[in-house]
Amino acid sequence: MYPFVLRLRTRFVRRLLLSLIALLLPATLAWASIFGKVQGIVHDPQHRPIEGAHLILKAQNSAFTQSAATNANGEFIFTSVPIGNYTVTVSANGFQAMSQDVIVQSDTSPVLHFPLAIAGVNESVVVPGTATQVTTDSVTPTTMLSRIDIQQTPGADRTNGMEMITDYVPAAYMTHDMLHIMGGHQVSWLIDGVPIPNTNIATNLGPQIAPRDIDTLEVYSGSYDADYGDRTYGVFNVVPRTGFERDRECDLVLTAGNFYQTDDQISCGGHTQRFAYYASLNGNRSNYGLQTPIPEVVHDAVNGFGGFASFIFNPDAKNQYRVVMSLRRDYFQIPIDPDPNSTGNQIYPSSGLRDAEREPDGYATFSWIHTFNSNTLLTVSPFYHYNGADYEGGPNDYPVISTVNQNASYAGAQTALHETFWKNDLQAGVYGFGQHQYNYFNNVYTDGTANVPASSISVNGGVVSEFINDKFKITPWFTLITGFRATQFKSTISETANDPRFGAALRIPRLNWVLTGFYGYYYQAPPLVTATGPLLDLANGQNLTFAPLLGERDIQWQYGVAIPYRNWTLNINNYETRAENWLDHNNIGESNIFWPITWSYALIQGWSATLRSPDVFHHGQFHLAYANQIAQATSPITGGLVCPAPVTSACPLDIPPGLAPVDHDQRNTLNVGFDGILPDKFTASTNVYYGSGFTNGLYGTPQAQYPGEYLPGHTTFDLSVGKSFGTRYTVSVNALNVANVRVLLDNSLTFGGFHWNDPRQIYAEVRYRFKY
């Protein structure tokens, strides 16, 4: 532990107040959308086009529909189709009706082929859908989950649950209360394709959007087109509940389980032909919240409440308005080890602390979607986001009472234009926001150490990005993707970046395997964290100082193959990310609050595999996600809490040069699960998680409890069993970590050091649907 860390004994939460605004000119797209197209052709047994055939596209889990008709060439197209699972049905006089399932992903254009047979009596043809859309429209590894997946996966629909990501996405896991994916920390949450900006690394816990409010979730893992932004490690694109899945109905969800936990919600929604609405209220509490420094759970209560609403209005066939709003507040006690003589307390003392953190969050987005014609789609989306984190030390804390407040406001907009012409699928656009951040830091020593005055500061900044991206279909089986993204960041420092990206997708005839490759550059704007005089004085007294954080600059390549076989799809990807000014974190004190830092260089290498089945014998779906990954970084630290130049061996942050594993480096991660549909309306879902063990941060020291360079491997098993009674009632029992296998996950200089994995949690859930 660094002397400075031991001295401050604090949890540094940056608290930002952001008030800003980057005015964006009317332009074109910015980040991801939530829309794709579905197109195709209808013909008779002699391959002659059928004009005037009637097609209906219907969401599989809601009442959302679109209709279309074929032209003289037998062609049809559905535009502005939100991501999700659909069934397309075609009918024409004198021919059998036919239907196909299709998965729509963002900025893709699935092509369907309907060879209609001559009609018999009451005959129809059904073509089963595939498990995953194998497309040449994208080279981005994508995991798609529906609200049914989230509801059935054990633990995934809890307010702060992350199983909807960790169970299905390779190289995704939780350690020291943070989600890690693809070897890094910075991820982006998008709602309706609109980013919810947050430039601070791991300020908050849990997902940005409550899982029960999600209708469809797209998870992107690297290899992004230029319109997807720069958060290299993961992008979560959310289509929220809209009300199309309900007809003036409410769902009441009540849970109860061990640790006196409950996680409850009431949500209501409905729709007409032109209007849909959804609103929810939720509340949760438990005596187990954050990962604990010992197997026992001490001083670890959590509670929260919030609300969410979405509205969609279609004034006519060419325009749509979408509004999403959310407010939330969470409270976390900081867990402790109550034994002052324990091994952990000799390294990361916590027995005298009674600390807590409060986290408010709110956002509002508005989107206007205008369809000029079947080839041109415009989206304009202003947004606002407020995020806070208030860390409060207990009045009797020893040796120091820490108070760290941070709040931030982000305001900005994105516009989006999607144009299809000839063999090109073009996106171009501008995205930007302004930010105002406020930080307050105070230590009151209770052990006789001289106090340092409190420090506070306000910082302004902003980001503007322009991009252009084109998908050029040389043939139906070969697509080239090229893009360019320019970013300007301005705050206490100013930076610019010009990032080209290249990709290609090739379908092998007959086999229908799709080979993909990608090479691209990224720039990630840094947090707006600045230290003031008193805090600088405190650091200088420990032979340390603060330096401006620099933006992370990444180079990533990735290649892979998607192999469809009898409606199963296996995806295999190999990737490497080389990062300069790699954003990480160091805690100030043995707390769960930390100060962001940038390492001079990081190297992340790995390969991953996912397997998702179709509906197996009408009894469920199988899923697998595996990753073998190495995440390494090297000194010196270039920003945040750093050593003064020149670096000397006396510096408490001095680390030998050369690549070394970072604290969340885990070489093998595997999730295997099955969501089963049983007779008599029973369901059963399982997930088995295996991790080979994270880096042993104390290896080679007298305090090391384990001899190897890595902590022990760990395997846990989750189970959910449910039953529906008619259409109104569903009862389920969820058990997480059924065998109560407890291991030390992390003992690094992060969030106070020691972290044990989650204990066994068992809770019952009752769902009741009623009309109003």
Protein Blocks (a to p, Z undefined) as FASTA:
>chain_A
ZZklmmnopacdddddddddddddddddedddfbdcdddddddfkopacehiacddddfk
bcbdcdddddfkopacdehiaedddddddddehiacddddddddehiacdddddddddde
hiacdddddfbdcdfkbccdcddddfklmmmpghklpmklcklmmmmmghiaceehiace
ehiabdcddeehiacddfbghkbgcjfbdfklpfbdcddeejiafklojalkbccddddd
ehlmpghiadddddddehhiacdddddddddfkbccdddddddddfbfbdcfbfbdghia
ccdddddddddddfbfkbccddddddddddddddddfblkbmklmmmgcklpccdddddd
ddddddddddfblmbccddddddddddddddddfkbcfbdcdddddddddddddddddde
hjbccdddddddddddddddddddfehpacddddddddddddddddddddddfbfkbccd
ddddddddddfbccdddddddddddddehklpacdddddddddddddddddfklmmmmmm
nopacddddddddddddddddddeehiacdddddddddehiacdddedjdfbdcddddfb
dcddddddddddddehhiaccdddddddddddddddfehjdddddddfklmkbccedddd
dfklcfbdcddddddddehhiacdddddddebiadfkgoiaklmbfbfbdcddddddddd
dddehjlbccddddehklopacdfbfcdeehiaacdddddddddddddddZZ
